[in-house]
Amino acid sequence: MKRLNAPPEQSLSAVNAANQSVAQSTAMALADATDNLRNLNTLSTTAIGTALSQLLETGDTKYMDIIDQAQKVVSHGAENFGTVGEKIASVLYDRTSQ
């Protein structure tokens, strides 16, 4: 019978601490990537809205370039988020398969 309140075996204590540290670090990295994506979307949406307003007001097509660039920022941000997510998944998978 296993005691529930028993301390972990000494041989596993360092491994458990390392696993917890890796899990916490990857969770923080994913949270940072999420914040980054949210911020990029907010900035890009604001830029698009402002440029669209100016385009409608002036008819100057230079604002289309701003809209295109802002949309590219969103696309690159989403790609970066996907890359970070893949790296995090890889790290977690490698840790659990050891």
Stockholm file with secondary structure:
# STOCKHOLM 1.0

chainA/1-98         MKRLNAPPEQSLSAVNAANQSVAQSTAMALADATDNLRNLNTLSTTAIGTALSQLLETGDTKYMDIIDQAQKVVSHGAENFGTVGEKIASVLYDRTSQ
#=GR chainA/1-98 SS CCCTTSCCCHHHHHHHHHHHHHHHHHHHHHHHHHHHHHHHHHHHHHHHHHHHHHHHHHCCTHHHHHHHHHHHHHHHHHHHHHHHHHHHHHHHHHHHTC
#=GC SS_cons        CCCTTSCCCHHHHHHHHHHHHHHHHHHHHHHHHHHHHHHHHHHHHHHHHHHHHHHHHHCCTHHHHHHHHHHHHHHHHHHHHHHHHHHHHHHHHHHHTC
//
